Amino acid sequence: MSDSNDNDLIKQTIQYYIDGAISGKGDDMKPAFHADATIFGYIGEDLFAGPIQILFDWNDENGPATELEANISNIDIEGTAATVRLELDNWTGHKFTDLFTLLKVNDTWKIMNKVFHLHA
């Protein structure tokens, strides 16, 4: 059974990511991610994969998503590991489903990996 405090701390971590999407600034997202985090997903038929910095760079180029609607649909915690499913609608006209793996590092939850689906 997980501590409800962990649930709140994970939500705070995900909020950094959401706030960065809304501001269009990769630096606003960075506190959510471990320095060695990775990202994977498809944009059309092209694999978008690598170190998390490519997400920050894309976000800077993409600009603010001021109309973004974000909903955490699931959080699953087991000790120091967790998964989060986040539904994002109207990220500058796009709809995404993000699946995150998180690890509790020095009492702070960090996203270790982001796998996403870009809806047609």
FIPABA-577190 format. One record per atom (N, C-alpha, C): residue number from 1; z, x, y; atom name; residue in three letters. Coordinates in steps of 0.1 Angstrom, whole numbers, plus 5000, padded with zeros to 4 digits. Atoms other than C-alpha are relative to their C-alpha. Example, Ala and Ser with C-alpha at 12.3 -4.5 7.8 and 13.67 -1.06 7.14 Angstrom:
! residues 2
PT   resi     zz     xx     yy   name   resn
PT      1   5000   5009   4988      N    Ala
PT      1   5078   5123   4955     CA    Ala
PT      1   5000   5009   5012      C    Ala
PT      2   5000   4991   4989      N    Ser
PT      2   5071   5137   4989     CA    Ser
PT      2   5008   4992   5011      C    Ser
END
This chain:
! residues 120
PT   resi     zz     xx     yy   name   resn
PT      1   5000   5009   4988      N    Met
PT      1   5000   5000   5000     CA    Met
PT      1   5000   5009   5012      C    Met
PT      2   5001   4991   4988      N    Ser
PT      2   4990   5015   5034     CA    Ser
PT      2   5009   4995   5011      C    Ser
PT      3   4992   5003   4988      N    Asp
PT      3   5010   5016   5065     CA    Asp
PT      3   4992   4993   5010      C    Asp
PT      4   5008   5008   4990      N    Ser
PT      4   4999   4990   5090     CA    Ser
PT      4   4997   5009   5013      C    Ser
PT      5   5002   4991   4989      N    Asn
PT      5   5002   5018   5116     CA    Asn
PT      5   4987   5008   4998      C    Asn
PT      6   5012   4993   5003      N    Asp
PT      6   4974   5036   5098     CA    Asp
PT      6   4988   4991   5004      C    Asp
PT      7   5011   5010   4997      N    Asn
PT      7   4952   5005   5102     CA    Asn
PT      7   4997   5000   5015      C    Asn
PT      8   5001   5000   4985      N    Asp
PT      8   4959   5005   5140     CA    Asp
PT      8   4994   5014   5005      C    Asp
PT      9   5005   4987   4997      N    Leu
PT      9   4952   5043   5142     CA    Leu
PT      9   4985   5001   4997      C    Leu
PT     10   5014   5000   5004      N    Ile
PT     10   4919   5039   5124     CA    Ile
PT     10   4992   4992   5010      C    Ile
PT     11   5007   5008   4990      N    Lys
PT     11   4909   5011   5148     CA    Lys
PT     11   4998   5008   5013      C    Lys
PT     12   5001   4992   4988      N    Gln
PT     12   4917   5034   5177     CA    Gln
PT     12   4989   5011   4999      C    Gln
PT     13   5010   4990   5002      N    Thr
PT     13   4895   5061   5162     CA    Thr
PT     13   4986   4994   5001      C    Thr
PT     14   5013   5007   5000      N    Ile
PT     14   4866   5037   5157     CA    Ile
PT     14   4997   4996   5015      C    Ile
PT     15   5002   5004   4986      N    Gln
PT     15   4871   5025   5193     CA    Gln
PT     15   4994   5011   5009      C    Gln
PT     16   5007   4989   4993      N    Tyr
PT     16   4862   5060   5206     CA    Tyr
PT     16   4985   5000   4998      C    Tyr
PT     17   5014   5001   5004      N    Tyr
PT     17   4829   5057   5188     CA    Tyr
PT     17   4993   4988   5008      C    Tyr
PT     18   5005   5012   4993      N    Ile
PT     18   4823   5022   5202     CA    Ile
PT     18   4999   5002   5015      C    Ile
PT     19   4999   4997   4986      N    Asp
PT     19   4833   5033   5237     CA    Asp
PT     19   4989   5009   5004      C    Asp
PT     20   5011   4990   4998      N    Gly
PT     20   4808   5062   5235     CA    Gly
PT     20   4987   4993   5000      C    Gly
PT     21   5013   5007   5001      N    Ala
PT     21   4780   5039   5225     CA    Ala
PT     21   4998   4992   5013      C    Ala
PT     22   5001   5008   4988      N    Ile
PT     22   4788   5016   5254     CA    Ile
PT     22   4997   5008   5013      C    Ile
PT     23   5002   4991   4989      N    Ser
PT     23   4790   5045   5279     CA    Ser
PT     23   4987   5007   5000      C    Ser
PT     24   5012   4992   5002      N    Gly
PT     24   4759   5062   5264     CA    Gly
PT     24   5003   5015   5001      C    Gly
PT     25   4996   4986   4999      N    Lys
PT     25   4779   5095   5264     CA    Lys
PT     25   5005   5005   4987      C    Lys
PT     26   4995   4995   5012      N    Gly
PT     26   4782   5115   5233     CA    Gly
PT     26   5014   5006   5000      C    Gly
PT     27   4987   4994   4999      N    Asp
PT     27   4812   5133   5246     CA    Asp
PT     27   5011   4989   4999      C    Asp
PT     28   4990   5011   5002      N    Asp
PT     28   4831   5099   5247     CA    Asp
PT     28   5002   4997   4986      C    Asp
PT     29   4998   5002   5015      N    Met
PT     29   4825   5096   5209     CA    Met
PT     29   5007   5011   4993      C    Met
PT     30   4996   4988   5007      N    Lys
PT     30   4835   5131   5200     CA    Lys
PT     30   5015   4999   4994      C    Lys
PT     31   4986   5000   5005      N    Pro
PT     31   4873   5124   5196     CA    Pro
PT     31   5001   4992   4987      C    Pro
PT     32   4999   5008   5013      N    Ala
PT     32   4865   5100   5167     CA    Ala
PT     32   4996   5008   4988      C    Ala
PT     33   5006   4992   5011      N    Phe
PT     33   4848   5127   5146     CA    Phe
PT     33   5006   5013   4998      C    Phe
PT     34   4996   4986   5003      N    His
PT     34   4859   5158   5128     CA    His
PT     34   4988   5009   5004      C    His
PT     35   5010   4990   4996      N    Ala
PT     35   4840   5189   5140     CA    Ala
PT     35   4989   5002   4990      C    Ala
PT     36   5009   4998   5010      N    Asp
PT     36   4823   5192   5107     CA    Asp
PT     36   4994   4987   4994      C    Asp
PT     37   5005   5013   5004      N    Ala
PT     37   4813   5155   5104     CA    Ala
PT     37   4985   5001   4998      C    Ala
PT     38   5015   5001   5002      N    Thr
PT     38   4778   5145   5092     CA    Thr
PT     38   4996   4986   5002      C    Thr
PT     39   5006   5013   4998      N    Ile
PT     39   4754   5116   5097     CA    Ile
PT     39   4988   4999   4991      C    Ile
PT     40   5012   5003   5009      N    Phe
PT     40   4728   5100   5073     CA    Phe
PT     40   4996   4986   5002      C    Phe
PT     41   5006   5013   5000      N    Gly
PT     41   4705   5071   5076     CA    Gly
PT     41   4985   5001   5003      C    Gly
PT     42   5015   5000   4998      N    Tyr
PT     42   4669   5060   5080     CA    Tyr
PT     42   4997   4993   5013      C    Tyr
PT     43   5006   5006   4989      N    Ile
PT     43   4650   5053   5112     CA    Ile
PT     43   4986   4998   4996      C    Ile
PT     44   5013   5002   5006      N    Gly
PT     44   4619   5036   5098     CA    Gly
PT     44   5000   5007   4986      C    Gly
PT     45   5000   4993   5013      N    Glu
PT     45   4609   5058   5069     CA    Glu
PT     45   5005   5014   5002      C    Glu
PT     46   4996   4987   4998      N    Asp
PT     46   4623   5089   5085     CA    Asp
PT     46   5016   5002   4998      C    Asp
PT     47   4985   4998   5003      N    Leu
PT     47   4657   5103   5073     CA    Leu
PT     47   5005   5007   5013      C    Leu
PT     48   4992   4994   4989      N    Phe
PT     48   4681   5110   5102     CA    Phe
PT     48   5012   5005   4994      C    Phe
PT     49   4989   4994   5007      N    Ala
PT     49   4705   5135   5088     CA    Ala
PT     49   5004   5013   5005      C    Ala
PT     50   4996   4986   4996      N    Gly
PT     50   4726   5165   5097     CA    Gly
PT     50   5014   4999   5006      C    Gly
PT     51   4987   5000   4993      N    Pro
PT     51   4756   5175   5117     CA    Pro
PT     51   5001   4989   5010      C    Pro
PT     52   4998   5012   4992      N    Ile
PT     52   4772   5148   5138     CA    Ile
PT     52   4995   5003   5015      C    Ile
PT     53   5005   4997   4987      N    Gln
PT     53   4760   5166   5170     CA    Gln
PT     53   4987   4993   5003      C    Gln
PT     54   5013   5007   4997      N    Ile
PT     54   4726   5150   5165     CA    Ile
PT     54   5002   4985   5004      C    Ile
PT     55   4996   5013   4995      N    Leu
PT     55   4743   5116   5170     CA    Leu
PT     55   5003   5000   5014      C    Leu
PT     56   4996   4999   4986      N    Phe
PT     56   4758   5127   5202     CA    Phe
PT     56   4988   5003   5009      C    Phe
PT     57   5012   4997   4993      N    Asp
PT     57   4725   5141   5214     CA    Asp
PT     57   4991   4987   5001      C    Asp
PT     58   5008   5013   4999      N    Trp
PT     58   4707   5108   5205     CA    Trp
PT     58   5007   4990   5009      C    Trp
PT     59   4993   5009   4992      N    Asn
PT     59   4734   5088   5222     CA    Asn
PT     59   4998   5003   5015      C    Asn
PT     60   5002   4996   4986      N    Asp
PT     60   4730   5108   5254     CA    Asp
PT     60   4986   4996   5005      C    Asp
PT     61   5014   5003   4997      N    Glu
PT     61   4692   5103   5253     CA    Glu
PT     61   4998   4985   5001      C    Glu
PT     62   5002   5014   5001      N    Asn
PT     62   4695   5066   5244     CA    Asn
PT     62   5006   4993   5012      C    Asn
PT     63   4994   5007   4988      N    Gly
PT     63   4718   5057   5273     CA    Gly
PT     63   5010   4990   4996      C    Gly
PT     64   4989   5010   5002      N    Pro
PT     64   4745   5031   5277     CA    Pro
PT     64   4995   4987   4993      C    Pro
PT     65   5003   5012   5007      N    Ala
PT     65   4746   5001   5254     CA    Ala
PT     65   5010   4990   5005      C    Ala
PT     66   4990   5009   4993      N    Thr
PT     66   4764   4978   5278     CA    Thr
PT     66   5001   4986   4994      C    Thr
PT     67   5000   5013   5007      N    Glu
PT     67   4756   4947   5258     CA    Glu
PT     67   5005   5000   4986      C    Glu
PT     68   4997   4998   5014      N    Leu
PT     68   4769   4961   5225     CA    Leu
PT     68   5011   4990   4996      C    Leu
PT     69   4990   5008   5007      N    Glu
PT     69   4788   4937   5202     CA    Glu
PT     69   5004   5008   4988      C    Glu
PT     70   4995   4992   5011      N    Ala
PT     70   4810   4956   5177     CA    Ala
PT     70   5010   4992   4992      C    Ala
PT     71   4990   5007   5008      N    Asn
PT     71   4829   4942   5148     CA    Asn
PT     71   5004   5008   4987      C    Asn
PT     72   4995   4993   5012      N    Ile
PT     72   4850   4961   5122     CA    Ile
PT     72   5002   4989   4989      C    Ile
PT     73   4999   5010   5010      N    Ser
PT     73   4844   4940   5091     CA    Ser
PT     73   5008   5004   4988      C    Ser
PT     74   4992   4996   5011      N    Asn
PT     74   4864   4961   5067     CA    Asn
PT     74   5006   5014   5002      C    Asn
PT     75   4993   4987   5001      N    Ile
PT     75   4890   4989   5065     CA    Ile
PT     75   5007   5000   4987      C    Ile
PT     76   4994   4997   5013      N    Asp
PT     76   4901   5003   5032     CA    Asp
PT     76   5007   5013   5000      C    Asp
PT     77   4992   4987   4998      N    Ile
PT     77   4929   5029   5032     CA    Ile
PT     77   5006   5003   4986      C    Ile
PT     78   4993   4995   5012      N    Glu
PT     78   4941   5049   5002     CA    Glu
PT     78   5007   5014   5004      C    Glu
PT     79   4993   4988   4996      N    Gly
PT     79   4967   5075   5013     CA    Gly
PT     79   4994   5006   5012      C    Gly
PT     80   5005   4993   4989      N    Thr
PT     80   4950   5100   5035     CA    Thr
PT     80   4985   4998   5002      C    Thr
PT     81   5015   5002   5000      N    Ala
PT     81   4914   5087   5029     CA    Ala
PT     81   4998   4985   5004      C    Ala
PT     82   5003   5014   4997      N    Ala
PT     82   4898   5055   5043     CA    Ala
PT     82   4985   4999   5002      C    Ala
PT     83   5014   5004   4997      N    Thr
PT     83   4865   5037   5047     CA    Thr
PT     83   5000   4989   5010      C    Thr
PT     84   5001   5010   4990      N    Val
PT     84   4854   5015   5075     CA    Val
PT     84   4985   4995   5000      C    Val
PT     85   5013   5006   4998      N    Arg
PT     85   4824   4991   5078     CA    Arg
PT     85   5000   4994   5013      C    Arg
PT     86   5001   5005   4987      N    Leu
PT     86   4813   4984   5113     CA    Leu
PT     86   4987   4994   5002      C    Leu
PT     87   5012   5007   4997      N    Glu
PT     87   4787   4959   5124     CA    Glu
PT     87   4998   5001   5015      C    Glu
PT     88   5003   4998   4986      N    Leu
PT     88   4770   4967   5157     CA    Leu
PT     88   4987   4992   5003      C    Leu
PT     89   5012   5007   4996      N    Asp
PT     89   4746   4943   5174     CA    Asp
PT     89   4997   5002   5015      C    Asp
PT     90   5005   4998   4986      N    Asn
PT     90   4725   4949   5205     CA    Asn
PT     90   5004   5014   5005      C    Asn
PT     91   4998   4986   4995      N    Trp
PT     91   4729   4987   5207     CA    Trp
PT     91   4986   5003   5005      C    Trp
PT     92   5012   4998   4993      N    Thr
PT     92   4701   4989   5232     CA    Thr
PT     92   4988   4993   4992      C    Thr
PT     93   5010   5008   5007      N    Gly
PT     93   4682   4962   5213     CA    Gly
PT     93   5000   5002   4984      C    Gly
PT     94   5000   4997   5014      N    His
PT     94   4691   4975   5178     CA    His
PT     94   5012   4994   4993      C    His
PT     95   4989   5005   5008      N    Lys
PT     95   4713   4962   5150     CA    Lys
PT     95   5003   5010   4989      C    Lys
PT     96   4996   4990   5010      N    Phe
PT     96   4732   4987   5128     CA    Phe
PT     96   5012   4995   4992      C    Phe
PT     97   4988   5001   5008      N    Thr
PT     97   4756   4986   5100     CA    Thr
PT     97   5004   5015   4997      C    Thr
PT     98   4994   4986   5002      N    Asp
PT     98   4778   5018   5099     CA    Asp
PT     98   5010   5000   4990      C    Asp
PT     99   4990   4997   5010      N    Leu
PT     99   4798   5030   5070     CA    Leu
PT     99   5006   5013   5002      C    Leu
PT    100   4994   4988   4997      N    Phe
PT    100   4823   5056   5078     CA    Phe
PT    100   5010   5004   4989      C    Phe
PT    101   4988   4995   5008      N    Thr
PT    101   4846   5078   5056     CA    Thr
PT    101   5008   5008   5010      C    Thr
PT    102   4990   4993   4992      N    Leu
PT    102   4877   5090   5073     CA    Leu
PT    102   5011   5007   4992      C    Leu
PT    103   4989   4992   5006      N    Leu
PT    103   4904   5115   5065     CA    Leu
PT    103   5011   5002   5011      C    Leu
PT    104   4988   4998   4991      N    Lys
PT    104   4939   5118   5080     CA    Lys
PT    104   5002   5015   5001      C    Lys
PT    105   4998   4985   4998      N    Val
PT    105   4940   5154   5094     CA    Val
PT    105   5010   5002   5011      C    Val
PT    106   4989   4998   4991      N    Asn
PT    106   4972   5165   5110     CA    Asn
PT    106   5005   4987   5007      C    Asn
PT    107   4995   5013   4996      N    Asp
PT    107   4984   5129   5113     CA    Asp
PT    107   4990   4992   5010      C    Asp
PT    108   5010   5007   4992      N    Thr
PT    108   4951   5119   5131     CA    Thr
PT    108   4988   4996   4991      C    Thr
PT    109   5012   5004   5008      N    Trp
PT    109   4923   5099   5115     CA    Trp
PT    109   4987   5004   5007      C    Trp
PT    110   5013   4995   4995      N    Lys
PT    110   4889   5115   5119     CA    Lys
PT    110   4989   4995   4991      C    Lys
PT    111   5012   5004   5008      N    Ile
PT    111   4855   5103   5108     CA    Ile
PT    111   4994   5013   4995      C    Ile
PT    112   5006   4988   5007      N    Met
PT    112   4841   5128   5083     CA    Met
PT    112   4985   4998   4998      C    Met
PT    113   5014   5003   5003      N    Asn
PT    113   4808   5111   5076     CA    Asn
PT    113   4997   4986   5005      C    Asn
PT    114   5005   5013   4996      N    Lys
PT    114   4787   5083   5090     CA    Lys
PT    114   4987   4998   4992      C    Lys
PT    115   5013   5004   5006      N    Val
PT    115   4760   5066   5069     CA    Val
PT    115   4997   4986   5006      C    Val
PT    116   5003   5012   4993      N    Phe
PT    116   4741   5039   5087     CA    Phe
PT    116   4987   4993   4994      C    Phe
PT    117   5012   5008   5003      N    His
PT    117   4715   5011   5081     CA    His
PT    117   4996   4994   5013      C    His
PT    118   5006   5006   4988      N    Leu
PT    118   4692   5002   5110     CA    Leu
PT    118   4992   4988   4995      C    Leu
PT    119   5007   5012   5004      N    His
PT    119   4682   4966   5105     CA    His
PT    119   4987   4998   5007      C    His
PT    120   5014   5002   4995      N    Ala
PT    120   4646   4956   5110     CA    Ala
PT    120   5000   4990   5011      C    Ala
END
